[in-house]
Amino acid sequence: MTTKQHVLTYPCRGTRHWMEQVPRPADWITPSTDYWHGAWAILHLRCARCETERHIALDYNGYILADKYDHRPPGYSLKSGEAPAREQVRLWLLEDTRDRKKRRLKSVK
């Protein structure tokens, strides 16, 4: 898969994740570091588009003490140095949107 195809498959790379709070996963094990055990609260979030999960340890002021990402979809991760700049990703997404709109307009005629 080329980088552009990869980005169009996973738009979160350019537009960031759309996170929603979810209940603590049944298989969640709190990492054994002081940051996690000293947390006032732990938020569990999941992206509505790609299902990546983020777990955030907060102190009582709302500052992030630690965070962890899990369950990225197969093929989501890129090797070091392969990820394009976010600006390029946004341009590819815009180009794809325009192309899809043109195809829709042609099919209506």
N, C-alpha and C positions, 0 to 999 in steps of 0.2 A: 504494500500500500504506500503510495507516495505521501509526502507530508501534507499536501493540500487535501487529498482524499481523507487522510486521517483526521484532519481538522474539521472537515465537513461532517464526518461521522461523529465527532465529539466536539460540538460547538462550545462546550464549557471551557475549553482551552482559551478561547478569545473573549468570551462574555462572562466568565466566572461562573461558579456554581450557583444554582437557585436552591438554597438550603432551607429545609423545613425541620422543625424540631420533631423528634420521634422518641418513643419510649426507649429505655435502655435495652440494647440487644440482649437476648437471653444468653448468648455466648460471650458477653463482654467481661473481660478480666482487667481490673484496674492495674496499669503498669506499676511495677514495684519501685517507684522513685518517690522521693520526698515531695516533689511538686504535685504529684497526683494524690498522695495520701493527705497532704496538707490543704487540699482544695476545699473551699467553702461549698462549691457546687460543680457538678460536671454536666455539661450540655451534650446531648447526642443529637446530631443533625444528619440529614440525608438529602442529597441533591435530587430534585424532582425529575431532572432530565437524564442523568447518567447513573444515578444510584450510588455515587461515591458517598461514603460516610465520613463525618468529621466528629471527633470527640474533643471537647475543650474543657480543661480544668480552670476554674475561675476562683479568684480570691474574693473576699467580702466587698471589695471596691469595684468589682467587675473586670479587673485586669486579668489577662490571660497568663496563667502560670505555665501551661503546657498544652499542646494539642497533638492530635494523631489522626492521620487519614487511613481509612480502611476500605476494602471492597471496591476498588476501582474496577470498572468492567474490563474484561479481557481485551488486550490491545490498546488500552488507554495510555499506559506509560510509554514514554519515549526514552531512548538512551541519552546519556549526557551529551549535550551539544546538538541534538537533533531538533529540539523544540524551537519553532520559529518565534520571532518577536510577536507580542500580542497585537501590535499595530498591523502586522502582515496578516495575522489570523482574522482580524476584523475586516480587512479589505477582501479576503477570500470569501468570508461569509456574506458580505455585501454583494460581491460579484455573483455568488451562487443564488442569492435572493433575486437579483435582477434577471438572471437567466431563467429561473423558474417562472417569474412573472411574465417574461416574453413568451415562454412556451405555453402558458395558460391562455394568454391573449390570442396566440395563433390558433389554439384549439377551439376557441369560442367563435372565430370567424367562419 
